[in-house]
Amino acid sequence: MDLLEISKKNSKKNAPLYIKVLSLFSVVRGYNVLLIVIAQYLASLFIFSPEKSLRHVLLDLNLYFIVLATMCVIASGYIINNFYDFEADKINKPIKSKIDAIVSQKIKLRIYFFLNFLGVCFGFLVSFRAALFFSVYIFLIWFYSHKLKKYPLTGLFSAATLAILPFFAIFVYYKNFSEIIFTHAAFLFFILLIRELIKDLEKIKGDFTQNYQTIPVKYGEKFTKILITILSGLTLNPIYFLLKFPEIGGMKYYFYLSIITLLFFVILLWMSTSKRNYVALHLIIKFLIVTGVASLSLIDYSIIIEKLLLK
């Protein structure tokens, strides 16, 4: 019996505990949170502090608390976003919305405030500035979910910016201001902008119903496709410059793959006319993001050996 069948047969009160836990995992998108944690550690190891040993990075308590704070505030962000999108998701994601509804809105809000409290506390264990950063981040996620996402440009850019901010915390912690980091950030930012536009195309029906003035709703699908095509072309610029850095090592193969994938993606984009098509395109962008995280370990093979040997 799957979660959807259980959600139909059980009320919110009498659903088994493990079902409620799985429902909450769906709400906070635990798979995304786990991916961000892995990305933060890999970025710390191979980009932000390549000179430090594996043991030093993994046993760094400050980094550990930053990652825990990130987990808490991102999970809480998904909860508040789910709260405000509840009606739209009934149209855009009917199956997921039924699974998410197993846990009541009241319980979700309690968990939301608790996770925010934990996130700020973990920040305080690092420094006052870290606690302030996560406090501001919590506010920005709430403001995005409550207001910004309903408008075309603010919704688009704020979503991409909020997705990249967790890495900014690591960036500031290590005080590594090298050119290659900013170029990596530019590449990721363009990919996230593309992802947000594809998500908006995917959810156009529900967003229209709820009067969310996203770019597809306000300017139409054709304009959105043109914008995505332009962004895909702009993404090639940071790839070009990153390929010039010898430090990226084996990650160059990921960027070659990205070029081919983006070309294939744009061709499919102009052939797409249905929600199913846009879901498939969204999966392609997710593939780029996940493989990008995994490929961080390929930046320099010698660094991996050194990190395993250094104490």
C-alpha positions as CSV (number, residue, x, y, z in Angstrom):
1,M,0.0,0.0,0.0
2,D,1.5,3.4,-1.0
3,L,1.4,6.7,0.8
4,L,-1.4,8.0,-1.5
5,E,-3.7,5.1,-0.6
6,I,-2.9,5.5,3.1
7,S,-3.7,9.2,2.9
8,K,-7.2,8.4,1.5
9,K,-7.9,5.8,4.1
10,N,-6.5,7.5,7.2
11,S,-7.4,10.8,8.8
12,K,-4.5,13.1,9.9
13,K,-5.0,12.0,13.5
14,N,-5.0,8.3,13.1
15,A,-2.3,7.9,10.4
16,P,0.6,5.7,11.7
17,L,3.6,7.6,13.0
18,Y,5.9,6.3,10.3
19,I,3.5,7.5,7.6
20,K,3.5,11.0,9.2
21,V,7.3,10.9,9.2
22,L,7.4,10.0,5.5
23,S,4.8,12.7,4.8
24,L,7.0,15.3,6.6
25,F,10.0,14.1,4.7
26,S,8.1,14.8,1.5
27,V,7.2,18.3,2.8
28,V,10.8,19.3,3.8
29,R,12.1,17.5,0.6
30,G,14.6,15.6,2.6
31,Y,16.4,14.4,-0.5
32,N,17.1,18.0,-1.5
33,V,18.4,18.8,2.0
34,L,20.7,15.8,1.9
35,L,22.0,16.8,-1.5
36,I,22.8,20.3,-0.2
37,V,24.7,18.9,2.8
38,I,26.8,16.7,0.6
39,A,27.4,19.6,-1.7
40,Q,28.5,21.8,1.2
41,Y,31.0,19.3,2.4
42,L,32.4,18.5,-1.0
43,A,32.7,22.2,-1.8
44,S,34.5,22.7,1.5
45,L,36.9,19.9,0.7
46,F,37.7,20.6,-2.9
47,I,36.9,24.3,-3.5
48,F,36.9,26.4,-0.4
49,S,39.8,24.7,1.5
50,P,41.7,22.4,-0.8
51,E,44.9,22.8,1.3
52,K,43.2,21.2,4.4
53,S,43.1,17.5,5.1
54,L,39.9,15.4,5.0
55,R,40.1,14.8,8.7
56,H,40.4,18.6,9.4
57,V,37.4,19.4,7.4
58,L,35.2,16.6,8.6
59,L,36.1,17.3,12.3
60,D,35.7,21.0,12.0
61,L,32.9,21.8,14.6
62,N,32.2,25.2,13.2
63,L,31.6,23.8,9.7
64,Y,29.4,21.0,11.3
65,F,27.2,23.6,13.0
66,I,27.0,25.7,9.8
67,V,25.8,22.6,8.0
68,L,23.3,21.7,10.7
69,A,22.0,25.3,10.7
70,T,21.6,25.1,6.9
71,M,19.7,21.8,7.2
72,C,17.3,23.3,9.7
73,V,16.5,26.6,7.9
74,I,16.2,25.0,4.4
75,A,13.9,22.3,5.8
76,S,11.8,25.1,7.5
77,G,11.9,27.0,4.3
78,Y,10.3,24.1,2.4
79,I,7.6,23.9,5.1
80,I,6.6,27.6,4.9
81,N,6.7,27.4,1.1
82,N,4.5,24.3,1.3
83,F,2.1,26.2,3.6
84,Y,1.6,29.2,1.2
85,D,1.5,27.0,-1.9
86,F,-1.0,24.5,-0.4
87,E,-3.9,25.5,-2.7
88,A,-1.8,25.8,-5.8
89,D,-0.1,22.5,-5.2
90,K,-3.5,20.8,-5.2
91,I,-3.6,21.6,-8.9
92,N,0.1,21.5,-9.8
93,K,1.1,18.4,-7.7
94,P,-2.2,16.6,-6.7
95,I,-0.5,13.4,-5.6
96,K,2.2,15.1,-3.5
97,S,-0.2,17.5,-2.0
98,K,-2.4,14.6,-0.7
99,I,0.7,13.0,0.8
100,D,1.9,16.2,2.4
101,A,-1.6,16.8,3.8
102,I,-1.2,13.7,6.1
103,V,0.5,16.1,8.5
104,S,-1.7,19.0,9.5
105,Q,-0.8,22.6,8.7
106,K,-0.8,23.3,12.5
107,I,1.9,20.7,13.1
108,K,3.9,21.8,10.1
109,L,4.0,25.4,11.5
110,R,5.1,24.2,14.9
111,I,7.9,22.2,13.3
112,Y,8.7,25.3,11.1
113,F,9.3,27.5,14.2
114,F,11.2,24.8,16.0
115,L,13.6,24.3,13.1
116,N,14.1,28.0,12.7
117,F,15.0,28.2,16.4
118,L,17.4,25.3,16.1
119,G,19.0,26.9,13.0
120,V,19.7,30.2,14.8
121,C,21.0,28.3,17.9
122,F,23.5,26.3,15.7
123,G,24.5,29.6,14.1
124,F,25.2,31.1,17.6
125,L,27.5,28.2,18.3
126,V,29.7,29.4,15.4
127,S,29.4,33.2,16.0
128,F,27.0,36.0,16.4
129,R,27.4,36.9,12.7
130,A,26.5,33.3,11.7
131,A,23.4,33.5,13.8
132,L,22.5,36.8,12.2
133,F,23.1,35.4,8.7
134,F,20.7,32.5,9.3
135,S,18.1,34.8,10.9
136,V,18.2,37.0,7.8
137,Y,18.0,33.9,5.6
138,I,14.9,32.7,7.5
139,F,13.2,36.0,7.0
140,L,14.1,36.1,3.3
141,I,12.7,32.6,2.7
142,W,9.5,33.6,4.5
143,F,9.2,36.9,2.5
144,Y,9.9,35.0,-0.7
145,S,7.2,32.4,0.1
146,H,4.7,35.0,1.3
147,K,5.2,37.8,-1.3
148,L,8.2,37.7,-3.8
149,K,7.4,34.5,-5.6
150,K,4.1,35.9,-6.8
151,Y,5.8,38.4,-9.0
152,P,7.8,37.7,-12.2
153,L,11.4,39.0,-11.8
154,T,11.5,39.2,-8.0
155,G,10.3,35.6,-7.7
156,L,12.8,34.3,-10.3
157,F,15.9,36.0,-9.0
158,S,15.1,35.6,-5.3
159,A,14.5,31.9,-5.7
160,A,17.9,31.4,-7.4
161,T,19.6,33.6,-4.9
162,L,18.1,31.8,-1.9
163,A,19.2,28.5,-3.3
164,I,22.8,29.6,-3.6
165,L,23.0,31.4,-0.2
166,P,23.9,28.3,1.9
167,F,27.2,28.1,0.0
168,F,27.8,31.8,0.7
169,A,27.9,30.9,4.4
170,I,30.7,28.4,3.7
171,F,32.4,30.8,1.4
172,V,32.5,33.5,4.1
173,Y,33.6,31.0,6.8
174,Y,36.7,30.0,4.8
175,K,37.4,33.5,3.5
176,N,38.3,32.1,0.1
177,F,37.7,34.8,-2.5
178,S,39.4,33.2,-5.5
179,E,38.2,33.9,-9.1
180,I,37.3,30.2,-9.7
181,I,34.7,30.3,-6.8
182,F,32.9,33.3,-8.3
183,T,32.9,31.6,-11.8
184,H,31.5,28.4,-10.2
185,A,28.8,30.5,-8.5
186,A,27.9,32.2,-11.8
187,F,27.5,28.8,-13.5
188,L,25.3,27.5,-10.7
189,F,23.2,30.7,-10.6
190,F,22.4,30.5,-14.3
191,I,21.4,26.8,-13.9
192,L,19.2,27.7,-11.0
193,L,17.5,30.5,-13.0
194,I,16.8,27.9,-15.7
195,R,15.4,25.5,-13.2
196,E,13.1,28.1,-11.7
197,L,11.7,29.0,-15.1
198,I,11.1,25.4,-16.0
199,K,9.3,24.9,-12.6
200,D,7.1,27.9,-13.4
201,L,6.2,26.4,-16.8
202,E,5.5,23.1,-15.0
203,K,3.2,24.9,-12.5
204,I,1.6,27.4,-14.8
205,K,-2.0,26.1,-14.3
206,G,-1.9,26.3,-10.5
207,D,-0.1,29.6,-10.5
208,F,-2.6,31.1,-12.9
209,T,-5.5,29.9,-10.6
210,Q,-3.8,31.4,-7.5
211,N,-3.0,34.7,-9.4
212,Y,0.8,34.2,-9.1
213,Q,2.3,36.6,-11.6
214,T,5.2,34.3,-12.7
215,I,6.9,34.9,-16.0
216,P,5.0,32.2,-17.9
217,V,1.7,33.5,-16.5
218,K,2.3,37.1,-17.3
219,Y,4.3,36.9,-20.5
220,G,3.4,33.5,-21.9
221,E,5.2,30.2,-22.6
222,K,6.9,31.4,-25.8
223,F,8.6,34.3,-24.1
224,T,9.6,32.1,-21.2
225,K,11.2,29.6,-23.6
226,I,13.1,32.5,-25.3
227,L,14.4,33.6,-21.9
228,I,15.4,30.0,-21.0
229,T,17.3,29.7,-24.3
230,I,19.1,33.0,-23.6
231,L,20.1,31.8,-20.1
232,S,21.3,28.5,-21.5
233,G,23.5,30.4,-23.9
234,L,24.8,32.6,-21.0
235,T,25.6,29.5,-19.0
236,L,28.2,28.6,-21.6
237,N,30.2,31.7,-20.6
238,P,31.2,30.6,-17.1
239,I,31.8,27.1,-18.5
240,Y,34.2,28.6,-21.0
241,F,36.2,30.4,-18.3
242,L,36.1,27.4,-15.9
243,L,37.6,25.2,-18.6
244,K,40.6,27.5,-18.6
245,F,41.4,26.8,-14.9
246,P,43.7,23.8,-14.6
247,E,42.5,23.5,-11.0
248,I,39.2,22.0,-12.1
249,G,41.0,18.7,-13.0
250,G,38.6,15.9,-13.9
251,M,35.6,18.2,-13.5
252,K,36.2,19.4,-17.0
253,Y,34.4,16.3,-18.2
254,Y,31.3,17.4,-16.3
255,F,31.4,20.8,-18.1
256,Y,31.7,19.1,-21.4
257,L,28.7,17.0,-20.5
258,S,26.9,20.2,-19.4
259,I,27.4,21.8,-22.8
260,I,25.9,18.7,-24.6
261,T,23.1,18.4,-22.1
262,L,22.1,22.1,-22.4
263,L,22.1,21.9,-26.2
264,F,19.9,18.8,-26.0
265,F,17.8,20.5,-23.3
266,V,17.1,23.6,-25.5
267,I,16.0,21.4,-28.5
268,L,13.6,19.5,-26.2
269,L,12.4,22.8,-24.7
270,W,11.1,24.1,-28.0
271,M,9.4,20.7,-28.7
272,S,7.6,20.8,-25.3
273,T,3.9,21.7,-25.0
274,S,2.6,19.8,-21.9
275,K,3.3,19.6,-18.2
276,R,4.7,16.1,-18.7
277,N,7.3,17.6,-21.1
278,Y,8.3,20.3,-18.6
279,V,8.6,17.7,-15.8
280,A,11.1,15.8,-18.1
281,L,13.0,19.0,-18.7
282,H,13.1,19.7,-14.9
283,L,14.6,16.3,-14.4
284,I,17.3,17.1,-16.9
285,I,18.3,20.2,-15.0
286,K,18.2,18.2,-11.7
287,F,20.5,15.7,-13.4
288,L,22.9,18.5,-14.1
289,I,22.8,19.7,-10.5
290,V,23.2,16.3,-9.0
291,T,26.1,15.3,-11.3
292,G,27.6,18.7,-10.6
293,V,27.7,18.0,-6.9
294,A,29.2,14.5,-7.5
295,S,31.8,15.9,-9.9
296,L,33.2,18.2,-7.2
297,S,35.3,15.3,-6.1
298,L,37.0,15.2,-9.5
299,I,38.4,18.7,-9.3
300,D,41.9,17.3,-8.7
301,Y,42.7,13.7,-8.2
302,S,45.9,14.5,-6.3
303,I,43.9,16.5,-3.8
304,I,41.9,13.4,-2.9
305,I,45.1,11.4,-2.3
306,E,46.6,14.2,-0.3
307,K,43.5,14.6,1.8
308,L,43.4,10.9,2.6
309,L,47.1,11.0,3.6
310,L,47.3,14.3,5.5
311,K,46.5,14.3,9.2
